[in-house]
């Protein structure tokens, strides 16, 4: 009799467990907040077999999950070891300590002439250039400092970017010659009295390349910080209109207009401050022109592409993505490179690994643009395909690790998902996406793509909580 009850109990438990599992994905979504949202989920094993799904073939906005396609295409074309080479040519001749002629910096599409990959030393590349010029005995330039930016066309923004984003670091202009991510780094110190204007400083070294109109006001300590930054279209006057509680500190990277001119202006200041006198004008040429390319006075090779891809996927950097997208275009077709042609190369890569590109609609490489569409079934299919790619290790290692780094550094801590999910998050207004690789409790590798679209709350935390519920369900079941 005891054996009978044990058998019945075991069968009942198995039935309940199976029923719960069968309903869990749907029930999690049905019980989620923001019921106005549209959800899509696709879960595959490492062979590509779909294990679970919810609206897998409905079209979604991918947000920064789009970077999973672009970074895969970058690795496929360039390879993980590729380095971007920026050259300074001497068009003239040296006479003693003076260079008589022009210095021409050829833009290569390197997005990393900044401190991002150089221990926050934002002048790292400028210093290396200066050291090489000094090593040749050059202490004065009697000529122009010029930029050759003919590698790209003149379109600074991809189609579909919102003008509101153009003031901020995530919506900067794209040019083959960049410095400091084409932004100035502003610091605001609300250290005065209530009603006064807070003190500001900025990098590069309080440059006059930008003009700040500081309308900010210090408010009572009990009030909340209210941000307002706007750069005028086509110029470098930036209006600061924030209200800041007394003793509040704020920093923000704000975009500049005309990146190659910004590079030259900043580099000229650096040379003059560090022992090489430059009296001549700075000139940008967006058209190819003739000059002596036999005399390289200085050069810089970027960190390998693997490190740039890490930065893109872990930090979700739009600027790096669009820079390399246009470089991909320039290297695969007739120059100058364009956003549109770069997108075609990404879609061409997707087709080459067997993906259906009908529903891979792209206006940019980063996912910030309106008009980008995809499916979670296709996103997960991409991640499966990359498991067998020659650059699979670099691609996998570029993902944010739950609870540890990148955009997932503060998510899933204190749960079994910590360090067991590696992936890419995405966000634009009304959209939250998450795709990546989950190691389940059994050790089984799952490929997961989750998208929530069309929610109206400004807060993403409730959506993130549902993402993590789904991941926990999958972790425990498989």
C-alpha positions in Angstrom: 0.0 0.0 0.0 2.9 2.4 0.9 4.5 1.6 -2.4 1.2 2.4 -4.2 1.0 5.8 -2.6 4.6 6.5 -3.3 4.1 5.7 -7.0 1.0 7.9 -7.1 2.8 10.8 -5.3 5.7 10.6 -7.7 3.4 10.6 -10.7 1.5 13.5 -9.3 4.7 15.5 -8.6 6.0 14.8 -12.1 2.6 15.8 -13.6 2.5 19.1 -11.6 6.1 19.9 -12.5 5.5 19.2 -16.2 2.4 21.3 -16.2 4.1 24.1 -14.4 7.0 24.0 -16.9 4.6 23.9 -19.8 2.9 27.0 -18.6 5.7 28.9 -16.9 7.0 31.0 -19.8 3.5 32.1 -20.7 2.5 32.6 -17.1 5.6 34.7 -16.4 4.7 37.0 -19.3 1.0 37.0 -18.5 1.7 38.1 -14.9 4.3 40.7 -16.0 3.7 44.4 -15.3 3.3 46.7 -18.3 0.7 44.5 -19.8 0.6 46.9 -22.8 4.0 45.6 -23.8 4.5 43.1 -26.6 6.8 40.2 -25.8 8.8 37.8 -27.9 11.1 35.0 -26.6 13.1 32.3 -28.4 15.2 29.7 -26.6 17.4 27.2 -28.5 19.9 24.6 -27.6 23.5 24.8 -28.9 22.5 22.8 -32.0 19.8 25.4 -32.9 16.8 23.4 -31.9 14.0 25.6 -30.4 13.2 24.5 -26.9 10.8 27.2 -25.8 9.2 30.2 -27.6 6.7 33.0 -27.2 5.8 35.0 -30.4 9.2 33.9 -31.9 8.3 35.0 -35.4 6.8 38.3 -34.7 8.8 41.4 -35.7 10.4 43.3 -32.8 12.6 46.4 -32.4 16.0 45.0 -31.3 17.6 48.2 -29.9 21.3 47.5 -29.1 20.8 43.8 -29.7 21.5 44.9 -33.3 25.2 45.2 -32.3 25.3 41.4 -32.1 24.9 41.4 -35.9 27.4 44.2 -36.6 30.1 43.0 -34.3 29.8 39.5 -35.8 30.2 41.0 -39.3 33.2 43.0 -38.2 35.0 40.0 -36.8 34.1 38.0 -39.9 35.6 40.6 -42.2 38.5 42.1 -40.3 39.5 39.3 -37.9 40.1 39.7 -34.2 43.7 40.8 -34.6 43.0 43.7 -37.0 44.4 47.1 -35.9 43.4 50.5 -37.3 46.5 52.5 -38.4 46.4 56.3 -38.2 49.3 58.0 -40.0 50.8 61.4 -40.0 52.4 62.3 -43.3 55.0 65.0 -43.8 54.4 66.9 -47.1 57.5 69.0 -47.3 61.0 68.8 -45.9 62.8 69.1 -42.6 65.3 71.9 -42.1 67.1 71.6 -38.8 64.4 71.5 -36.1 61.7 72.9 -38.3 59.4 71.0 -40.6 58.8 73.2 -43.7 55.5 72.1 -45.1 52.2 70.5 -44.0 51.5 67.7 -41.6 48.6 65.6 -42.9 46.7 63.2 -40.5 44.9 60.5 -42.5 41.7 59.3 -40.8 41.5 55.5 -40.6 38.2 55.0 -38.9 39.8 54.2 -35.5 37.2 55.0 -32.9 39.6 54.5 -29.9 41.7 57.7 -30.0 40.6 58.4 -26.5 41.2 57.1 -23.0 38.8 54.1 -23.2 41.4 51.5 -23.9 44.4 53.3 -22.5 43.7 53.4 -18.8 41.7 56.7 -19.1 44.7 58.5 -20.6 42.8 60.6 -23.1 46.0 62.1 -24.5 47.7 58.7 -25.0 47.7 58.8 -28.8 48.6 62.5 -29.0 51.5 61.9 -26.7 52.8 59.0 -28.9 52.5 61.1 -32.0 54.4 64.0 -30.3 57.2 61.7 -29.1 57.7 60.3 -32.6 57.9 63.9 -34.1 60.4 64.9 -31.4 62.4 61.8 -32.0 62.9 63.0 -35.6 64.1 66.3 -34.2 61.0 68.3 -35.1 60.3 71.2 -32.7 58.4 73.6 -35.1 55.9 73.2 -37.9 56.1 75.8 -40.6 52.9 74.9 -42.5 49.4 73.7 -42.0 48.0 70.9 -39.8 45.6 69.1 -42.1 43.1 66.2 -41.9 42.4 63.8 -44.7 38.9 62.4 -44.0 38.2 61.1 -47.5 37.7 57.5 -46.2 34.1 58.3 -45.3 31.3 60.2 -47.1 30.0 63.4 -45.5 27.0 61.9 -43.8 27.6 62.3 -40.0 24.6 60.4 -38.7 22.8 57.2 -39.8 19.3 57.5 -41.1 16.7 57.4 -38.3 18.7 58.9 -35.5 16.6 61.3 -33.4 17.8 65.0 -33.3 17.3 64.9 -29.5 20.2 62.5 -29.1 22.6 64.7 -31.1 23.7 66.6 -28.0 24.9 63.5 -26.1 27.8 61.0 -26.2 25.6 58.2 -27.5 24.6 60.3 -30.6 27.8 61.9 -31.7 28.9 62.6 -35.3 30.9 60.0 -37.2 34.1 60.9 -39.0 37.2 58.8 -39.9 39.3 61.0 -37.7 38.1 61.3 -34.1 39.3 62.4 -30.7 37.8 61.7 -27.3 34.8 59.9 -28.8 33.9 63.3 -30.5 32.7 64.7 -27.2 33.8 67.1 -24.5 33.6 65.8 -20.9 31.8 68.3 -18.8 32.0 68.5 -14.9 29.5 70.5 -12.9 30.1 71.4 -9.2 27.1 72.8 -7.4 29.3 74.1 -4.6 28.0 77.6 -4.3 24.9 79.0 -2.6 21.3 78.3 -3.5 20.3 80.4 -6.5 23.9 80.8 -7.7 25.4 79.3 -10.9 27.4 76.2 -10.4 31.1 76.0 -11.4 32.0 74.0 -14.5 35.1 72.6 -16.1 35.6 70.4 -19.1 38.0 68.3 -21.1 40.0 68.8 -23.3 41.6 71.2 -20.9 38.7 73.8 -21.0 39.1 74.1 -24.8 37.5 77.1 -26.5 36.4 74.8 -29.3 33.1 74.8 -27.6 31.2 77.6 -25.9 29.1 76.9 -22.9 26.1 79.0 -22.0 25.8 78.2 -18.3 22.2 78.9 -17.2 22.3 76.3 -14.5 21.0 77.0 -11.0 21.9 75.6 -7.6 18.7 74.6 -5.7 17.8 73.4 -2.2 19.6 70.2 -1.1 16.2 68.4 -0.8 15.3 69.0 -4.5 16.1 66.5 -7.3 18.6 67.0 -10.0 16.9 68.0 -13.3 19.1 67.6 -16.4 19.1 69.9 -19.4 21.8 70.0 -22.1 21.4 71.2 -25.7 24.0 71.8 -28.4 22.9 74.0 -31.2 22.5 72.3 -34.6 25.6 72.8 -36.8 27.6 74.6 -34.1 29.5 74.2 -30.8 27.5 76.5 -28.5 26.1 74.3 -25.8 23.3 75.5 -23.5 23.4 74.1 -19.9 20.1 74.5 -18.2 20.1 72.0 -15.4 19.0 72.6 -11.8 21.3 70.9 -9.2 20.8 70.4 -5.5 23.5 72.2 -3.4 26.8 70.3 -3.3 25.7 68.0 -6.1 28.3 66.8 -8.6 27.4 65.9 -12.2 29.5 64.8 -15.2 28.3 64.3 -18.8 30.0 63.8 -22.2 28.4 66.1 -24.7 28.9 65.9 -28.5 30.8 68.4 -30.7 30.3 69.5 -34.3 32.9 68.8 -37.0 35.0 66.0 -35.4 38.1 66.3 -37.6 38.4 70.0 -36.9 38.0 69.1 -33.2 40.8 66.6 -33.5 43.1 69.1 -35.2 42.3 71.9 -32.8 43.0 69.7 -29.8 46.1 68.2 -31.4 47.5 71.6 -32.2 46.9 72.8 -28.6 48.6 69.6 -27.4 51.7 70.1 -29.6 52.1 73.7 -28.6 51.8 72.8 -24.9 54.3 70.0 -25.3 57.3 71.4 -27.1 56.3 71.5 -30.8 55.3 75.0 -32.1 52.6 75.1 -34.7 51.7 78.5 -36.0 49.9 77.6 -39.2 46.2 77.1 -39.7 44.2 73.8 -39.4 42.4 72.6 -42.5 40.0 69.6 -43.0 39.7 68.1 -46.5 36.8 65.7 -47.0 37.9 65.1 -50.6 40.9 63.1 -51.6 43.9 65.3 -52.5 47.5 64.8 -53.6 50.2 64.9 -51.0 53.5 63.0 -50.3 52.6 59.6 -48.8 56.2 58.4 -48.8 57.2 60.2 -45.7 55.5 58.9 -42.5 56.5 61.1 -39.6 54.3 59.3 -37.0 51.9 56.5 -36.8 49.5 54.8 -34.3 48.2 51.3 -34.4 45.0 50.8 -32.4 44.5 47.9 -29.9 43.3 44.8 -31.7 39.8 44.6 -33.0 39.0 42.0 -30.3 39.4 44.7 -27.6 37.3 47.2 -29.6 34.5 44.6 -30.0 34.7 43.9 -26.2 34.1 47.6 -25.7 31.2 47.8 -28.1 29.3 44.8 -26.7 30.1 45.2 -23.0 29.6 49.0 -23.0 27.0 49.1 -25.8 29.0 51.9 -27.6 27.1 53.4 -30.5 30.0 55.5 -31.7 32.5 52.7 -32.0 29.9 50.6 -33.8 29.1 53.3 -36.4 32.7 54.1 -37.0 33.7 50.5 -37.7 30.5 50.1 -39.8 31.6 52.9 -42.2 35.1 51.5 -42.2 33.7 48.1 -43.2 31.9 49.9 -46.0 35.1 51.7 -47.2 37.1 48.4 -47.1 34.5 46.4 -49.0 33.5 48.8 -51.7 34.5 51.9 -53.4 35.4 54.7 -51.0 34.1 56.8 -49.4 32.4 54.5 -46.9 28.7 55.0 -46.1 26.3 53.9 -43.4 24.0 52.4 -46.1 26.7 50.3 -47.7 28.0 49.2 -44.3 24.5 48.0 -43.4 24.4 46.0 -46.7 27.6 44.3 -45.8 26.2 43.3 -42.4 23.1 41.8 -44.0 25.3 40.1 -46.6 27.2 38.5 -43.8 24.0 37.4 -42.1 22.9 35.7 -45.4 26.2 34.0 -45.7 25.7 32.1 -42.4 22.3 31.0 -43.5 20.0 33.6 -41.8 16.8 34.9 -43.4 17.5 38.6 -44.0 13.9 39.4 -44.9 13.2 40.5 -41.4 16.6 42.0 -40.6 15.8 45.6 -41.3 18.6 48.0 -40.4 19.1 51.8 -40.6 22.3 51.8 -38.5 24.7 49.4 -36.9 24.1 50.2 -33.3 20.4 49.9 -32.9 19.7 53.6 -32.0 17.9 54.4 -35.2 14.2 54.2 -35.8 13.1 51.7 -38.4 15.3 48.8 -37.2 13.4 45.5 -37.0 14.3 41.8 -36.4 13.0 38.7 -34.7 14.1 36.9 -31.5 14.1 33.7 -33.6 16.7 35.3 -35.9 18.8 36.8 -33.1 19.0 33.4 -31.4 19.8 31.8 -34.7 22.7 34.2 -35.1 24.1 33.3 -31.7 23.9 29.6 -32.5 25.7 30.2 -35.9 28.5 32.1 -34.1 29.3 29.1 -31.9 30.9 27.5 -35.0 32.5 30.6 -36.4 36.3 30.9 -36.5 36.0 34.0 -34.2 33.5 32.4 -31.8 35.8 32.8 -28.7 36.3 36.5 -29.3 32.6 37.0 -29.9 31.6 35.0 -26.8 34.1 36.8 -24.6 32.8 40.2 -25.8 29.5 39.7 -24.1 28.6 41.3 -20.7 28.8 38.9 -17.8 25.8 38.9 -15.5 26.7 40.6 -12.2 30.3 41.3 -13.2 30.9 43.7 -16.1 29.5 45.9 -18.9 25.8 46.7 -19.0 25.0 43.6 -17.0 27.4 44.5 -14.1 24.6 45.4 -11.7 22.0 42.8 -12.8 21.4 39.3 -11.5 23.7 39.6 -8.5 22.8 37.2 -5.7 21.1 34.8 -8.0 22.3 31.6 -9.7 22.4 33.6 -12.9 25.5 35.5 -11.6 28.4 34.7 -14.0 26.2 32.1 -15.8 24.6 34.4 -18.3 26.7 36.2 -20.9 24.9 38.5 -23.4 23.9 41.8 -24.8 21.2 44.1 -23.4 19.4 46.7 -25.5 17.3 49.8 -24.7 15.6 52.6 -26.6 12.4 54.3 -25.4 9.7 51.6 -25.0 12.1 48.7 -25.9 14.1 46.4 -23.7 16.0 43.4 -25.2 18.4 40.8 -23.9 20.1 38.1 -25.9 22.9 35.7 -25.1 24.2 32.4 -23.7 22.9 30.9 -20.5 24.6 28.0 -18.7 21.7 26.1 -17.1 21.9 24.4 -13.7 22.7 21.1 -15.4 25.6 22.7 -17.3 23.6 22.7 -20.6 24.2 25.7 -22.8 21.1 27.6 -23.9 20.8 30.4 -26.4 18.2 33.0 -25.3 16.7 36.0 -26.9 14.1 38.1 -25.1 12.3 41.3 -26.3 9.8 43.6 -24.7 8.5 46.2 -27.0 5.9 49.1 -26.7 5.9 49.5 -22.9 5.1 53.1 -21.8 6.9 53.3 -18.4 10.2 55.2 -18.3 11.5 52.7 -15.9 13.1 49.5 -17.2 13.6 47.7 -13.8 10.2 46.0 -13.9 11.0 44.7 -17.4 14.4 43.6 -16.3 12.9 41.7 -13.5 10.7 39.7 -15.9 13.8 39.0 -18.1 15.5 37.5 -15.0 12.4 35.5 -14.1 12.5 33.9 -17.5 16.2 33.2 -17.3 15.7 31.7 -13.8 12.9 29.5 -15.1 15.2 28.3 -17.9 18.2 27.8 -15.6 16.2 25.6 -13.3 14.3 23.6 -15.9 17.3 22.7 -18.1 
